[in-house]
Amino acid sequence: MVTGGDPSFSLELTQWEDPQGTGQAASPAYHRGLYRIALGVDDVNAAHGQLSLTAAEPLPAPQFVELPGTRLGGVTVLFLRDPDGVVVELVGRSRSHMRR
């Protein structure tokens, strides 16, 4: 995914095809190395629409996650997995909000 307004940023999810993986990954997440990453995007629904155009499978819908007791009250998040199972979260946080 490359953002239209900012060509300096792209997100690429890749997986090793050769050599083929063997065995099972360790079950506890903290034994796997990178197991989760969250990225702020201006508009989660727009990102979902853009990603859906090239996705090999249907993507899950974005969700609103309540954050009671915080200034935000909640955020819209799209939860994805890369080919190795790493959770990738696209979190609705506009650039103007992040600059504050």
N, C-alpha and C positions, 0 to 999 in steps of 0.2 A: 504494500500500500504506500503510495506517495501522495502527500497532501497537495492539492492544487494550488493553495496560496503560499506554500512554503516548500520549495524544492530542496531545501537543505536537510529535510527530514524524510526518512523512509523507514518502513517496518517490513522486514523480511523474515518469514518463518521457514526454516529449512530442516531437513533431516538427512542423516547419513544413509546412503543406500549401499555403499560398498566400502568396507566389508559389512555384511549383514550382521545385525546385532544378534547376540545369543543370550540365553538365560533370562532371568527375571530381574527387574530393577528392585533394589532394596525397598521394602515397604514403607519405612518411616520417611517422610518427606525430607527431613534434614540430612538424610544419607544420600540424596540424589544430586546435590549441587543446586543449580538454579531450579526452583520448583514453582515460582510464582513471580509475576511482574505486573505492575499496574502502571498504565500510561494515561496521562490526562489528555483529553481531546475536547475541542470546542463544542461539538454536537455529536453525541453518541448515536442518535437515530440516523443522522447523515452518514456517519462512519459505517454503521450497520448496512445501510443501503448501498454504499460504495463497495464494501467488502462482499456483499451478496452477489454482485454482478460477476465476480470471478471465482466464488467459492465452489469447491467440488461437491459439497454437500450443503443442505439447508443449514443456515446459522440459527442459533437460539435467539430469541427476542431479547432486546435490552430490558433490564429490570430496574425499578426504582428501589433503592435500598435505604430504609429509614435509618437515620443517625440521631436518635433522640438525645437531647441535652447538648447538641452541638450548634454552632452558629449556622451551619448549612441546613440542618434539619434532615437532609438526605441527599443522595446523588443517584443519577442514572448510570448504570453500569452494564456493559456487555461482557459476559464471561465466555472466553474462548479457550481452546487448547491447541498448542502447536503440535506438530507431528510426533514429538517425543512425549506428549502428555503434560508439558509445562502449562500451567494456567496463565493466561494472558487476560488482564482486565483492562478494558477501555473505559475510563471514568470521565464523566461529563464535568470538566473543569475548564472554563473558558480562559484564554490567555490573559484577558483583562483582569480576571479574578486572581490569577496566579501572580500578577505583577503587584498586587496590593501589599 
